[in-house]
Each structure stands twice: as structure tokens, then as C-alpha cells.
Amino acid sequence: MNKRQANLLLILVVLVIALVQPIWRMAEGFDVVTLGLDLKGGVSVVLQATPPMGQEVKPDDMSGLVEVIRNRVDPQGQKEVVITVVGNDRVLVQVPGEKDPNAVLQLIGKTALLEFVHAGKDALEEGASIEGLNLPVVVTGRDLADAYPTRDQMGRPAVGFEFKADAADTFGKFTKNHVKEYLAIALDGVVISCPVINGPIWGGRGIIEGGGFNVENATLLARQIKGGALPIPVQELESRVVGPSLGQESIDASVVAGIGGFIVILLFMILLYRLPGFVSNLALALYVVLLVGYLSLFNVTLTLPGIAGIILSIGMAIDANIIIFERLKEELAWGKTLGAAMEAAFARAWIAILDGNLTTLIAALILFFFGTGPVKGFAITLSLGILISMFSAVFVTRFILEFVTMRFKKLGLYA
């Protein structure tokens, strides 16, 4: 396999991966990309902190409450959930694309107390309560470093877990000293599993089986455990489904403006760079397909700031092609053959493309790690767009241009 064939194979693999998720979502009747609260609406929930009698609500309590809610509702930080403190004791939670307020409330409001309890020589039945039994608790959900949905050896939904270092050591020593005894796993005081300890369990990893898990409640439990306990109790004041804040008329106008701008860019590239401009337009069209596909694949929620990130990344993609084509003009003006000029243009333009995209990518990553809500959404789309634009410039544009220069050798088409 030569270099050109390898590049073609890479492009096809990247394209197929990008198309799988959008095709599946369209077949299932879902939107190709999840739209945010400002574009399609979602759920808005208002919660009020309800501290115990005589205890005041402190700013630190509210800050901790916001972080726990964010970890539960949007653990990956890609849904552009907006969580704000209103007044001294209220929290507004806006979840884009969600249609069921009860699902959001269930995810937010439940503590999900997980306990690993020494049951001794006799197994406890699933569904039994451990309250009043005074059984020693070995470790709890607070000792977990991570929790995630998985499957057991029979392929049934389960919850995987990983203990923190100290708890992993404690758990390992306990299982070593209590082989052939039972360890009950209880959720909110109710036994969901009671396996026998067949040997020491070192490393702090395992899975929670039983409990009548399906994919949905296993995922819910994992996120509740991982999110941690609420620092202060809350109660629901209001929950409702909200419509798009921008309005359909504004959305339609934005779409028309975007399409118009895209057409102007295509015409500009053809008029200025002729045949290479036409090549860049093909690469840009494929770039848009890849970008939408990977936004869908990573389940990114798209809002207006996210669209701004996409538009900016399209500009970066065009900028990379302009750098390459300007270098191609210079190389041809120096009397090089078409093939040699193209090789030199890509080689010399690569450093400038890398520097420009890398500095923008660093800024986008800083926004992602330190921003929240729409700011993080802007950073996600911009980062993904930059990476795909670099791939498009280095592989797609080059592959198409090599194919074209082998068949159209008239220099007037290139400069």
C-alpha cells in the first residue's frame, strides 16, 4: 500500500465513523445533533435549599450544591447545562434537550447512599432492609473514586466501581479475613446484592450486580453515586418544560445567514484560487460533514455559542487552505514543476498551519476546563472543529489536489 492509498483509507475510516451515529439517530427519529435550550428548549427546574432547623444557608453550601448537581446532571460537561444560584437559597437548573422534569428531579434529588455491609455467615435476601440490624459497614459510596454503568459476566446491566486508595486497601484486607462469608451491598438501606466472598479482592475494582438493573437505572445509580451526596437538602419549587429562548424566527434567520456566508466563501475561493479553490470547497464540504458527524457521535449539545465555535473553526479551515494555496502560487512563480511546487507548498505551509491551530486549540482547552455552560459548549465545538480542520487540510485537501494535478497540468488553472 502506497502513501496515497493509505491516506484514502484513513479518510474513509474517519468518514465512516462520523456517519454511523447520525445515520442511526435519523433512523430512530432523533435529531442528528442535540440542540440546546436556546435553540430547541428543555427543562427548567428551581430548587430551594432547606437546611435543618436553626441552621443557616451559607454561600459555601450553595457553591457545593451547584457542583454536586452539575456532576449528576452533566458529568462529562458536554450538555451545556446552566446552573445558577438565585438569591441566597435557590438554584435554577436548565437542562437543554430534556423533556421530562421528573427525570431531572430524580437525578438531582436522590442521595443514593451505597453501603457494603458485613452480613456474616448468612446471606441477606435482595430487597431486605438492613435498618435495625446493626451490621458493620465496611465501606460506603463516599469511598468510591469512580462508578460507571457496565455489564456482568452474563451480559446483564450492572454498575462498575473503583475504590479510592485507602478504601481499596481496607476492602482488600476485609475480604482476605472473611472468606466464605457474605458481603451485602445495600442502596438506601435496601439490599440489592449479597455475594459470598470467595477470596481476597485486591485492587479496589468490582461490579454491583442484581437489584433488577436495566441500562437506564444502572446508569442513573452510577451517576448518583459518582456525584456525591448533596451538601444541603433541597426541595422543588418549580419545574417546567421551556421553549427555545431565541424563537423560531431568529433560528431561521441564523440558518439563512449561515448558508449565505458559506456560499460566499465557496465563490470567493473559486474566484481567487481557481482549480485549487474548487478543491478546497470539496474539502470544506467534507469538513462540515465530519464536524456534524463527530458532534453527534460525542453527543454534544449545540447552542448559539456552540454555533459560533463552528463558524470560527470553518474560518480556521479556510485559512489553512489559503496558506497552502498562497505557498503553491509562490512555488510555481519560482519556476518549479506542478508536482514539486505542491510538495513544497504543503511542507512549508504545515508549520504555519500547526502554529495557528495549536495556539487557538490551547485557548479553547482553557475555556473548556475553566468555563461552564455555554462557554464550555463554545470551547467543545471550537476544539473539535480545529482538530477536524487540520485533518481536512493535511489529508483531504492534499489527497484531492494530488488527484487533480495528475489530470490537469495546465499551470494557468493554479496561479
Secondary structure, 3 states (H helix, E strand, C coil): CCHHHHHHHHHHHHHHHHHHHHHHHHHCCCCCCCECCCCCCEEEEEEEECCCCCCCCCHHHHHHHHHHHHHHHCCCCCCCCEEEEECCCEEEEEEECCCCHHHHHHHHHCCCCEEEEEEECCCCCCCCECCCCCCCEEEEHHHEEEEEEEECCCCCEEEEEEECHHHHHHHHHHHHHCCCCEEEEEECCEEEECCECCCCCCCCEEEECCCCCCHHHHHHHHHHHHHCCCCCCEEEEEEEEECCCCCHHHHHHHHHHHHHHHHHHHHHHHHHHCHHHHHHHHHHHHHHHHHHHHHHHCCCCECHHHHHHHHHHHHHHHHHHHHHHHHHHHHHHCCCCHHHHHHHHHHHHHHHHHHHHHHHHHHHHHHHHHCCCHHHHHHHHHHHHHHHHHHHHHHHHHHHHHHHHCCCCCHHHCC
